[in-house]
Amino acid sequence: TLWQSSCAMPPRLVLLLPVICQLTESAWVRGSVEVPAGGIVFLSKFCFDWKEDANTRHPVGKLQATLHCANPGDGTLKFVLLDDQATSYPDSSAFWGFGCDSDRLKAAARWTDVINVSTLVSGKAPKAEIFETHRPRWWYAAIVDCSGYARTIDYTVHMINVHLGFLEEFSMDRIGPGGVYFFMALYALLAACQMAAVLKRSTSAKTQHPIRILLTACVGAAAVGTLSTLINTLWYAYHGEDQANFYLAAKLLKAGSKYMLLAILLLLSRGRCISVPLYARDIWQATRILLPMYLSSICLEVWGEYAQSRNYTTDFVYKTPMGLLIICIDVGIFALYLRNLCSSWRAETDAIRQSFYRCYGLIYSGAFLSLPVSVIIVQSFAPWVRSEVIFIVSNAAHCIF
């Protein structure tokens, strides 16, 4: 089902970025990897589209790789493609026992290119076309050593969905620009309304209350973060790679907006601005609690996305160990919020304020649970749409709260 040829790929500029900025599920994947003697190393994965009439004349996807190796300059290796069918590659433990000539590799590999290592000095460029007729499917590129020598391989892998037009660089599980455009417009509208409310009476203590200013910053960060996501999405559509600056800006700003909202709710759960006045020390205390969690969640999410690209899985980032830690952070903050809310409710003597804690306090708790709940909801969706569903649910909840 795959067609192969050997022709050189045009060279492209390689951007040197820190490890934390090595981004995942790119149409273009570049790097250097050490292949152990007689071992197998995963290089990249991509979720390809499908068509009922896909055939040798009408493929749904294309793959092109470039491999370079200087030393040692003899022996052979295999460039193999596997897919997400259980008979091809059931789980991450399946890397064990995949010897070069093993029956397991022969049964699992959907396509194999045997490469003489001596040709890698000048570069080797295997090509393949993908045909899928039933559903979107992940395909995985890997290198298997057959010579018994450990060696370092410089590689470039490029995969595209040929029928997606402008979005051909997108893996089927990547969030498209449509939802990003929608939430960009929504956050921009909310930010404009909030700014107008704050600036309407500049001398009013009520309109320029610290909580209101913090809420304005929260909405503004969400708007700018979504704009960064949009720019990065369009960049990816043209280049097949994330733009590291906009990628990280989007992560920092969107997470910052989320944690500013949680800070407001934690302050309210302690009765600040409701039962007792708000002081600067209260904001500082909330910052000391949430800032480490904010930084941890950013690092864990980027780490989880990077780790996901290096391991065989059809799951998304929140089913990695790092993603589960992020969920635990949200649940932990939620528990702190509930404890504070119950304490404020018990200590309050005014019936109206008690009603506020009992009613709106419980409603606002949804802000803490949007991510855990959305992760549970997406388990009923196909793996290639889970990331987009979480994006929509979490942003919708953020706009509501």
Phi, psi and chi 1 to 4 in degrees:
 res  aa     phi    psi   chi1   chi2   chi3   chi4
   1 THR       -    3.0   60.8      -      -      -
   2 LEU  -127.6  144.9  -66.5  165.0      -      -
   3 TRP  -112.7  140.3  169.2   79.5      -      -
   4 GLN  -125.7  147.2  170.3 -166.4   -2.5      -
   5 SER  -151.3  170.1   71.1      -      -      -
   6 SER  -128.0  109.3  -64.6      -      -      -
   7 CYS  -150.7  150.7   61.3      -      -      -
   8 ALA   -73.3  139.0      -      -      -      -
   9 MET   -87.0  139.0  177.8 -173.8  -68.8      -
  10 PRO   -59.7  135.7  -21.4   31.7      -      -
  11 PRO   -66.2  146.4   24.7  -33.6      -      -
  12 ARG  -130.3  154.6  -69.5  172.8   63.8   93.3
  13 LEU   -68.5  132.0  177.6   64.2      -      -
  14 VAL  -101.4  122.2  177.4      -      -      -
  15 LEU   -88.9  129.4  -61.0  179.2      -      -
  16 LEU   -90.8  116.4  -60.4  178.3      -      -
  17 LEU  -126.9  156.1  -62.4  172.4      -      -
  18 PRO   -60.0  161.0  -20.9   30.8      -      -
  19 VAL   -58.0  -37.0  171.0      -      -      -
  20 ILE   -67.2  -18.2 -161.8  172.0      -      -
  21 CYS   -96.5    4.4  -63.8      -      -      -
  22 GLN   -75.3  110.8  -62.9 -175.1   37.2      -
  23 LEU   -94.7  159.4  -50.6  175.6      -      -
  24 THR  -104.2  160.0   65.0      -      -      -
  25 GLU    54.3   34.5  -57.1 -158.5    9.2      -
  26 SER   -75.4  150.4  -62.7      -      -      -
  27 ALA   -66.0  -37.0      -      -      -      -
  28 TRP   -99.4  126.4  -76.6   95.9      -      -
  29 VAL  -128.5  124.9  178.7      -      -      -
  30 ARG  -126.9  151.4  -56.9  177.2  172.4   89.6
  31 GLY   170.7 -173.0      -      -      -      -
  32 SER  -134.4  132.3 -179.6      -      -      -
  33 VAL  -137.6  143.7   64.4      -      -      -
  34 GLU   -93.7  121.4 -177.3  174.6  -12.1      -
  35 VAL   -95.1  116.9 -177.1      -      -      -
  36 PRO   -68.4  155.6   24.4  -32.3      -      -
  37 ALA   -58.1  122.7      -      -      -      -
  38 GLY    68.5   11.5      -      -      -      -
  39 GLY  -104.4  178.3      -      -      -      -
  40 ILE  -126.1  141.2 -179.9  171.4      -      -
  41 VAL  -131.9  129.2  174.6      -      -      -
  42 PHE   -78.0  134.5  164.8   78.9      -      -
  43 LEU  -105.5  -45.6  -61.5 -179.0      -      -
  44 SER  -162.9  164.4 -179.9      -      -      -
  45 LYS  -142.3  160.2   71.1  175.9 -179.6  179.0
  46 PHE  -160.4  137.6 -166.7   81.1      -      -
  47 CYS   -96.8  112.7 -171.7      -      -      -
  48 PHE   -90.9  151.9  -75.0   99.4      -      -
  49 ASP   -70.7  177.8 -163.8    5.6      -      -
  50 TRP  -141.8  153.2   69.5  -75.7      -      -
  51 LYS  -142.9  138.8  -64.6  -72.4 -177.7 -178.0
  52 GLU   -63.3  -31.2  -70.1 -175.5   -3.2      -
  53 ASP  -100.1   19.2   59.0  -12.3      -      -
  54 ALA   -63.3  134.7      -      -      -      -
  55 ASN  -154.9 -171.6   53.8   49.3      -      -
  56 THR   -63.1  -23.1   55.3      -      -      -
  57 ARG   -93.8  -17.1  -63.0 -177.9   60.6 -174.8
  58 HIS  -135.0   74.5  -59.1   93.7      -      -
  59 PRO   -73.0  158.5   28.3  -35.1      -      -
  60 VAL   -94.4  -18.4  -63.1      -      -      -
  61 GLY  -153.2  163.6      -      -      -      -
  62 LYS  -134.8  148.0  -65.9 -177.5  178.9 -179.5
  63 LEU  -131.3  136.8  176.3  146.5      -      -
  64 GLN  -139.0  133.8 -173.1  172.1   15.5      -
  65 ALA  -129.0  152.9      -      -      -      -
  66 THR  -127.2  128.6  -59.6      -      -      -
  67 LEU  -121.7  135.9  -53.5  175.9      -      -
  68 HIS  -131.0  141.4  -69.5  -87.4      -      -
  69 CYS  -154.6  133.6  179.1      -      -      -
  70 ALA  -100.3  -48.6      -      -      -      -
  71 ASN  -138.7  145.8  -68.5  -57.2      -      -
  72 PRO   -68.8  153.4   25.2  -32.0      -      -
  73 GLY   -97.2   20.0      -      -      -      -
  74 ASP  -133.0  171.4   58.1  -12.4      -      -
  75 GLY    98.2 -174.2      -      -      -      -
  76 THR  -133.9  159.7   58.9      -      -      -
  77 LEU  -145.9  167.6   55.3   80.3      -      -
  78 LYS  -119.4  133.6  -69.2 -178.2  178.2  178.9
  79 PHE  -100.0  114.0 -177.3   82.6      -      -
  80 VAL  -121.1  152.8  -61.2      -      -      -
  81 LEU  -119.2  134.3  -63.1  179.9      -      -
  82 LEU  -126.3  159.1  -52.2   97.5      -      -
  83 ASP  -121.4 -174.6   63.7   22.3      -      -
  84 ASP   -89.7   10.7   62.6   10.6      -      -
  85 GLN   -69.9  144.9  -77.1 -174.6  -51.1      -
  86 ALA   -59.6  -32.3      -      -      -      -
  87 THR   -73.8  -16.0   55.0      -      -      -
  88 SER   -94.2  -47.9  175.5      -      -      -
  89 TYR  -161.1   84.2 -157.2    2.5      -      -
  90 PRO   -66.1  -36.9   22.0  -31.9      -      -
  91 ASP  -162.8  177.8   52.5   46.3      -      -
  92 SER   -64.3  -26.1   57.6      -      -      -
  93 SER   -71.2  -11.9   66.0      -      -      -
  94 ALA   -69.1  -12.1      -      -      -      -
  95 PHE   -61.5  -29.7  -88.6  133.6      -      -
  96 TRP   -71.2  133.9  -61.0  103.3      -      -
  97 GLY    85.2    8.0      -      -      -      -
  98 PHE   -90.2   68.7  -95.4   61.6      -      -
  99 GLY   -72.0  163.3      -      -      -      -
 100 CYS   -57.5  -43.4 -179.1      -      -      -
 101 ASP  -108.6   17.5  -63.6  -42.1      -      -
 102 SER   -72.2  149.8   67.4      -      -      -
 103 ASP   -63.7  -31.4  -67.6  -23.8      -      -
 104 ARG   -63.9  -43.5 -166.8  176.2 -170.3 -173.8
 105 LEU   -66.1  -42.5  179.5   63.0      -      -
 106 LYS   -61.3  -38.1  -67.1  175.9 -177.5  177.4
 107 ALA   -75.3  -32.0      -      -      -      -
 108 ALA   -86.7  -36.8      -      -      -      -
 109 ALA   -67.5  125.7      -      -      -      -
 110 ARG   -83.2  -19.8  -62.7  -62.1 -177.6 -124.2
 111 TRP  -160.7  141.6  175.9   80.7      -      -
 112 THR  -138.4  137.1  -57.8      -      -      -
 113 ASP  -123.1  113.4 -175.5   11.7      -      -
 114 VAL   -82.8  125.0 -179.5      -      -      -
 115 ILE  -119.9  129.6  -61.2  173.6      -      -
 116 ASN   -77.7  122.5 -172.1  -33.5      -      -
 117 VAL   -61.3  -26.8  177.6      -      -      -
 118 SER   -61.9  -24.9   62.6      -      -      -
 119 THR   -79.4  -10.0   64.5      -      -      -
 120 LEU   -79.8  -11.5  -63.4 -175.3      -      -
 121 VAL   -62.1  -42.4  176.1      -      -      -
 122 SER   -93.5   -7.1   57.2      -      -      -
 123 GLY   104.0  140.1      -      -      -      -
 124 LYS  -126.1  134.8  175.6   75.1  173.7  178.9
 125 ALA  -127.4   80.3      -      -      -      -
 126 PRO   -69.2  144.5   24.4  -32.1      -      -
 127 LYS  -124.9  152.7  -77.5 -175.7  176.0  180.0
 128 ALA  -151.3  149.9      -      -      -      -
 129 GLU  -113.4  142.9  -68.0 -177.4  -19.8      -
 130 ILE  -110.0  135.6  -50.8  -65.0      -      -
 131 PHE  -124.1  117.2  -46.7  107.3      -      -
 132 GLU  -125.9  129.4  -73.9  -65.2  -16.2      -
 133 THR  -120.5    1.2   58.3      -      -      -
 134 HIS  -119.9  -43.1  -65.5   89.9      -      -
 135 ARG  -165.7  164.6   63.1  167.5  176.1   84.5
 136 PRO   -57.9  142.0  -24.3   34.1      -      -
 137 ARG  -144.0  139.4 -168.8 -178.6  -59.4  -81.3
 138 TRP   -78.8  138.4  -86.4  -86.9      -      -
 139 TRP  -121.2  145.2  -75.6   71.6      -      -
 140 TYR  -126.6  132.0  -53.3   85.2      -      -
 141 ALA  -102.0  134.6      -      -      -      -
 142 ALA  -145.3  158.8      -      -      -      -
 143 ILE  -116.4  133.1  -65.2  176.0      -      -
 144 VAL  -118.6  126.1 -175.0      -      -      -
 145 ASP   -81.5  134.4  175.9   68.6      -      -
 146 CYS  -117.4   -0.8  -59.8      -      -      -
 147 SER  -101.8  -15.1   59.9      -      -      -
 148 GLY    84.7   13.0      -      -      -      -
 149 TYR  -115.7  134.6  -62.5  109.9      -      -
 150 ALA   -74.0  138.0      -      -      -      -
 151 ARG  -151.0  157.9   66.3 -177.8   78.9 -113.5
 152 THR  -102.7  128.5  -60.3      -      -      -
 153 ILE  -115.1  127.6  -57.1  -70.0      -      -
 154 ASP   -90.9  131.6  -63.5  -35.9      -      -
 155 TYR  -139.3  155.5   66.2   91.4      -      -
 156 THR  -136.0  129.5  -59.2      -      -      -
 157 VAL  -126.4  130.1 -179.5      -      -      -
 158 HIS  -129.2  124.9 -175.7 -149.4      -      -
 159 MET  -130.0  141.0  -66.7  177.7  -86.8      -
 160 ILE  -138.2  155.6   60.7  171.7      -      -
 161 ASN  -100.3  107.6  -81.1  -54.2      -      -
 162 VAL   -70.5  -20.6  -62.7      -      -      -
 163 HIS   -95.2    3.7  -66.3  -61.7      -      -
 164 LEU   -92.4    2.7  -64.9 -173.2      -      -
 165 GLY    60.8 -121.0      -      -      -      -
 166 PHE   -57.1  -28.1  169.6   65.5      -      -
 167 LEU  -102.1   26.4  -58.2  178.9      -      -
 168 GLU   -63.5  -23.6   68.4  175.1    8.5      -
 169 GLU   -76.2  -10.3  -59.0  -78.1   -6.1      -
 170 PHE   -84.2  128.7  -79.6   48.6      -      -
 171 SER   -67.1  149.4  175.3      -      -      -
 172 MET   -62.8  -19.5  -68.1  -60.4  -67.4      -
 173 ASP   -94.2    4.4   60.4  -38.2      -      -
 174 ARG   -86.8  144.4 -172.8  177.8  177.5   92.4
 175 ILE   -68.9  125.2  -61.2  169.2      -      -
 176 GLY   -82.0  173.2      -      -      -      -
 177 PRO   -75.1  -18.4   25.9  -33.0      -      -
 178 GLY   -58.8  -53.4      -      -      -      -
 179 GLY   -64.6  -33.7      -      -      -      -
 180 VAL   -66.7  -41.9 -177.5      -      -      -
 181 TYR   -58.5  -44.8  -87.6  117.3      -      -
 182 PHE   -61.9  -50.0  173.8   79.0      -      -
 183 PHE   -72.6  -26.9  -76.0  108.0      -      -
 184 MET   -62.2  -45.9  174.9   67.5 -106.9      -
 185 ALA   -64.5  -40.6      -      -      -      -
 186 LEU   -66.8  -45.3 -173.5   54.9      -      -
 187 TYR   -65.5  -37.0  -78.7  127.1      -      -
 188 ALA   -63.5  -40.0      -      -      -      -
 189 LEU   -65.4  -45.0  176.6   61.3      -      -
 190 LEU   -62.9  -40.3  -68.2  174.3      -      -
 191 ALA   -64.8  -41.1      -      -      -      -
 192 ALA   -64.1  -43.2      -      -      -      -
 193 CYS   -64.4  -41.0  -67.2      -      -      -
 194 GLN   -67.4  -41.1 -171.3   63.8   26.5      -
 195 MET   -63.7  -41.2  -75.0  -66.8  -64.0      -
 196 ALA   -63.0  -39.5      -      -      -      -
 197 ALA   -67.1  -38.8      -      -      -      -
 198 VAL   -70.5  -38.7  169.6      -      -      -
 199 LEU   -90.4   -6.1  -61.2  176.5      -      -
 200 LYS   -60.1  -44.3 -174.8  175.6 -179.0 -179.9
 201 ARG  -129.2   87.7  -64.6  173.7   58.5 -167.3
 202 SER   -65.5  -18.8   60.1      -      -      -
 203 THR   -96.2   -0.3   59.0      -      -      -
 204 SER   -84.9  130.9  171.8      -      -      -
 205 ALA   -67.7  -30.3      -      -      -      -
 206 LYS   -70.4  -43.3  -67.2 -177.1  179.3  179.4
 207 THR   -73.5  -23.5   58.8      -      -      -
 208 GLN  -112.3   32.1  -66.7 -168.4  -10.3      -
 209 HIS   -65.2  143.4 -168.3  -81.0      -      -
 210 PRO   -53.0  -38.6  -26.9   33.5      -      -
 211 ILE   -64.2  -39.9  -69.3  -68.8      -      -
 212 ARG   -68.9  -38.9 -163.6  161.1 -164.2  174.6
 213 ILE   -65.3  -39.7  -66.3  174.4      -      -
 214 LEU   -64.4  -38.2 -174.1   58.4      -      -
 215 LEU   -65.5  -38.5 -178.3   59.9      -      -
 216 THR   -63.1  -43.1  -57.2      -      -      -
 217 ALA   -63.0  -36.9      -      -      -      -
 218 CYS   -61.7  -48.5  169.4      -      -      -
 219 VAL   -67.5  -39.9  177.6      -      -      -
 220 GLY   -62.8  -41.5      -      -      -      -
 221 ALA   -63.8  -39.2      -      -      -      -
 222 ALA   -63.7  -41.2      -      -      -      -
 223 ALA   -65.6  -46.6      -      -      -      -
 224 VAL   -68.9  -36.9  178.2      -      -      -
 225 GLY   -63.6  -41.0      -      -      -      -
 226 THR   -68.5  -35.7  -52.3      -      -      -
 227 LEU   -61.9  -41.4  175.8   61.0      -      -
 228 SER   -63.0  -39.0  -61.4      -      -      -
 229 THR   -62.3  -42.2  -59.1      -      -      -
 230 LEU   -63.9  -46.1  177.2   60.1      -      -
 231 ILE   -61.8  -42.3  -64.5  173.4      -      -
 232 ASN   -64.2  -38.1 -178.7   59.5      -      -
 233 THR   -63.8  -44.2  -59.5      -      -      -
 234 LEU   -67.7  -38.1  -62.2  176.4      -      -
 235 TRP   -59.6  -43.4  177.2  -81.0      -      -
 236 TYR   -63.4  -39.0 -172.5   98.6      -      -
 237 ALA   -61.6  -33.4      -      -      -      -
 238 TYR   -88.2  -32.1  -78.9  104.9      -      -
 239 HIS  -112.8  -14.1  -61.1   88.3      -      -
 240 GLY    74.7   12.3      -      -      -      -
 241 GLU  -142.6  150.5  -63.6  176.0  -62.2      -
 242 ASP   -70.5  147.8  -71.1  -66.8      -      -
 243 GLN   -91.1  112.2 -151.4  -70.1  -35.2      -
 244 ALA   -55.6  -40.9      -      -      -      -
 245 ASN   -64.5  -46.3  -67.6  -29.9      -      -
 246 PHE   -71.9  -34.1  -73.5  110.9      -      -
 247 TYR   -59.5  -50.6  170.1   85.3      -      -
 248 LEU   -71.4  -35.2  -68.8  176.4      -      -
 249 ALA   -62.0  -41.6      -      -      -      -
 250 ALA   -63.0  -44.2      -      -      -      -
 251 LYS   -61.0  -48.6  -66.5  -73.2 -175.1 -171.5
 252 LEU   -64.6  -44.2  -67.0  168.9      -      -
 253 LEU   -72.9  -43.0  -71.5  167.3      -      -
 254 LYS   -65.4  -42.7  -68.1  -59.3  -67.6  -64.5
 255 ALA   -66.5  -38.1      -      -      -      -
 256 GLY   -61.0  -41.4      -      -      -      -
 257 SER   -62.8  -43.0  175.2      -      -      -
 258 LYS   -61.2  -46.0  169.3 -174.6  172.0  179.3
 259 TYR   -75.4  -25.7  -82.8   89.3      -      -
 260 MET   -66.1  -39.7  -81.3 -171.3  -83.6      -
 261 LEU   -64.3  -42.7  175.6   60.4      -      -
 262 LEU   -64.2  -34.8  -60.4 -172.4      -      -
 263 ALA   -63.9  -42.5      -      -      -      -
 264 ILE   -60.1  -44.7  -66.8  172.7      -      -
 265 LEU   -68.9  -36.4  -65.0  178.1      -      -
 266 LEU   -63.6  -39.6  -78.3  178.9      -      -
 267 LEU   -64.1  -43.5  -70.5  171.0      -      -
 268 LEU   -66.2  -35.7  -65.3  178.6      -      -
 269 SER   -66.0  -23.0   71.8      -      -      -
 270 ARG   -89.5    6.4  -64.4  175.4   57.3 -150.6
 271 GLY    85.9    3.4      -      -      -      -
 272 ARG   -68.6  132.8  -59.1  -51.9 -175.5  -99.5
 273 CYS    73.7    1.2  -56.3      -      -      -
 274 ILE  -118.7  -60.3  -58.8  174.3      -      -
 275 SER  -101.2  -30.5  -59.6      -      -      -
 276 VAL  -135.3  158.4  -64.9      -      -      -
 277 PRO   -66.9  161.2  -17.8   31.3      -      -
 278 LEU   -96.0  130.2  175.4   68.8      -      -
 279 TYR  -117.3  162.8  -62.7  101.7      -      -
 280 ALA   -61.5  -33.9      -      -      -      -
 281 ARG   -65.4  -27.4   64.4  173.8 -179.8  -89.2
 282 ASP   -67.8  -42.3  -62.9  -42.0      -      -
 283 ILE   -65.4  -39.7  -62.9  177.2      -      -
 284 TRP   -64.6  -38.5  170.6 -119.9      -      -
 285 GLN   -66.1  -42.0 -176.2  177.0    2.1      -
 286 ALA   -64.2  -37.1      -      -      -      -
 287 THR   -65.0  -41.5  -58.4      -      -      -
 288 ARG   -63.2  -31.9  -73.9 -168.4  -56.7  170.0
 289 ILE   -77.0  -44.7  -65.3  172.8      -      -
 290 LEU   -89.9  -28.3  -66.0  179.8      -      -
 291 LEU   -60.1  -46.9 -177.2   58.8      -      -
 292 PRO   -61.0  -36.4  -21.4   33.3      -      -
 293 MET   -68.4  -37.7  -63.6 -176.9  179.8      -
 294 TYR   -61.0  -49.7  161.6   71.0      -      -
 295 LEU   -65.0  -38.8  -63.8  175.6      -      -
 296 SER   -64.6  -41.9  -61.9      -      -      -
 297 SER   -65.4  -37.7   66.8      -      -      -
 298 ILE   -63.1  -50.6  -69.7  -68.9      -      -
 299 CYS   -61.4  -42.6  -65.5      -      -      -
 300 LEU   -66.1  -38.9  -72.7  169.2      -      -
 301 GLU   -67.8  -46.4 -176.0  170.7   -5.8      -
 302 VAL   -64.1  -42.0  175.7      -      -      -
 303 TRP   -61.9  -43.5 -175.4   16.0      -      -
 304 GLY   -63.6  -40.2      -      -      -      -
 305 GLU   -66.2  -39.6  -70.4 -179.7   -4.9      -
 306 TYR   -67.2  -43.6  173.0   70.0      -      -
 307 ALA   -65.1  -34.2      -      -      -      -
 308 GLN   -61.7  -37.3 -177.8 -168.6   18.6      -
 309 SER   -72.9  -14.4   72.9      -      -      -
 310 ARG  -102.4    2.7  -52.0  -57.0  -61.5  175.6
 311 ASN  -131.6  148.9  -66.7  -82.0      -      -
 312 TYR   -75.4  116.9 -176.5   88.9      -      -
 313 THR  -167.9  151.7  176.4      -      -      -
 314 THR  -101.2    3.4   60.8      -      -      -
 315 ASP   -81.2  164.5  -68.4  -33.4      -      -
 316 PHE   -97.4 -179.0   59.6  120.0      -      -
 317 VAL   -62.3  -31.4   64.0      -      -      -
 318 TYR   -80.2    3.5  -67.5  109.5      -      -
 319 LYS  -106.8    8.7  -69.5 -163.2   72.7  174.1
 320 THR   -88.5  162.9   64.4      -      -      -
 321 PRO   -56.0  -37.9  -26.4   35.2      -      -
 322 MET   -66.5  -40.5  -73.2   68.0   72.9      -
 323 GLY   -64.0  -38.6      -      -      -      -
 324 LEU   -65.0  -34.0  -67.0  176.1      -      -
 325 LEU   -65.0  -37.9  -76.6  174.7      -      -
 326 ILE   -61.5  -43.2  -64.1  173.6      -      -
 327 ILE   -62.8  -40.4  -64.8  174.1      -      -
 328 CYS   -62.8  -36.1  -71.3      -      -      -
 329 ILE   -61.3  -46.7  -70.9  174.5      -      -
 330 ASP   -61.9  -42.1  -78.5   10.1      -      -
 331 VAL   -65.7  -38.4  173.0      -      -      -
 332 GLY   -63.4  -42.9      -      -      -      -
 333 ILE   -65.8  -37.0  -58.9  174.0      -      -
 334 PHE   -61.1  -41.7  171.7   64.3      -      -
 335 ALA   -62.7  -40.6      -      -      -      -
 336 LEU   -63.7  -40.8  176.3   62.5      -      -
 337 TYR   -61.1  -46.4  170.9   81.0      -      -
 338 LEU   -64.1  -40.0  -77.5 -176.1      -      -
 339 ARG   -61.5  -46.7 -170.5 -168.7   70.3  175.4
 340 ASN   -62.9  -40.7  -67.6  -18.8      -      -
 341 LEU   -64.1  -44.1 -171.6   66.2      -      -
 342 CYS   -64.3  -39.6  -68.9      -      -      -
 343 SER   -64.4  -42.6  -62.0      -      -      -
 344 SER   -66.6  -38.4  -62.1      -      -      -
 345 TRP   -65.7  -42.5  176.7   76.9      -      -
 346 ARG   -67.8  -35.1  -74.5 -166.2  -62.4  -95.1
 347 ALA   -79.9  -18.4      -      -      -      -
 348 GLU   -78.6  134.8 -177.7   57.0   60.6      -
 349 THR  -103.0  -19.3   56.9      -      -      -
 350 ASP   -79.3  129.1 -176.3   81.8      -      -
 351 ALA   -64.8  -38.8      -      -      -      -
 352 ILE   -65.9  -43.5  -64.0  178.2      -      -
 353 ARG   -68.4  -36.8  -68.4  172.4 -178.8  171.6
 354 GLN   -60.4  -40.1  -86.8 -167.8  -25.1      -
 355 SER   -63.6  -37.1  177.1      -      -      -
 356 PHE   -62.2  -47.5  175.0   86.4      -      -
 357 TYR   -61.3  -41.6  -69.9  126.5      -      -
 358 ARG   -71.4  -37.5 -176.3  172.8   58.4 -107.9
 359 CYS   -90.9  -67.7  179.4      -      -      -
 360 TYR   -70.9  -29.3  -69.8   99.4      -      -
 361 GLY   -60.7  -41.4      -      -      -      -
 362 LEU   -71.5  -35.8  -67.9  177.8      -      -
 363 ILE   -62.6  -45.2  -67.7  175.2      -      -
 364 TYR   -68.5  -15.2  -69.9  143.5      -      -
 365 SER   -63.4  -19.1   66.1      -      -      -
 366 GLY   -60.9  -25.7      -      -      -      -
 367 ALA   -63.4  -31.3      -      -      -      -
 368 PHE   -80.1  -23.9  -60.7   86.9      -      -
 369 LEU  -103.8    2.6  -63.1  176.9      -      -
 370 SER   -60.8  -42.8   60.5      -      -      -
 371 LEU   -70.9  -51.5  177.5   58.7      -      -
 372 PRO   -57.5  -41.1  -25.2   35.0      -      -
 373 VAL   -67.4  -42.4  169.8      -      -      -
 374 SER   -64.8  -35.1   60.6      -      -      -
 375 VAL   -64.6  -37.9  169.5      -      -      -
 376 ILE   -68.3  -41.3  -65.9  173.1      -      -
 377 ILE   -62.3  -42.4  -69.4  173.6      -      -
 378 VAL   -71.1   -8.9  -61.7      -      -      -
 379 GLN   -62.9  -22.3  -58.2  -52.5  -49.4      -
 380 SER   -88.1   -1.1   60.9      -      -      -
 381 PHE  -100.1  159.9  -72.2   81.8      -      -
 382 ALA   -62.5  144.6      -      -      -      -
 383 PRO   -56.5  -32.2  -25.3   34.3      -      -
 384 TRP   -78.8   -4.7   51.9   86.9      -      -
 385 VAL  -114.3    0.9  -60.7      -      -      -
 386 ARG   -65.1  -42.4  -72.1  175.5  179.8  172.4
 387 SER   -61.4  -40.6  -65.8      -      -      -
 388 GLU   -70.3  -37.5 -171.4  156.0   17.6      -
 389 VAL   -63.4  -43.3  171.6      -      -      -
 390 ILE   -63.4  -39.6  -76.8 -170.9      -      -
 391 PHE   -59.5  -46.0  174.3   81.7      -      -
 392 ILE   -68.3  -47.0  -67.0  171.3      -      -
 393 VAL   -64.9  -46.7  171.8      -      -      -
 394 SER   -66.5  -38.8   59.4      -      -      -
 395 ASN   -71.7  -37.7  -81.9  -80.5      -      -
 396 ALA   -62.3  -43.6      -      -      -      -
 397 ALA   -64.2  -38.3      -      -      -      -
 398 HIS   -65.2  -39.7 -165.9   59.8      -      -
 399 CYS   -66.0  -39.5  -70.3      -      -      -
 400 ILE   -67.3  -45.5  -68.2  171.1      -      -
 401 PHE   -82.7      -  -67.2  109.6      -      -
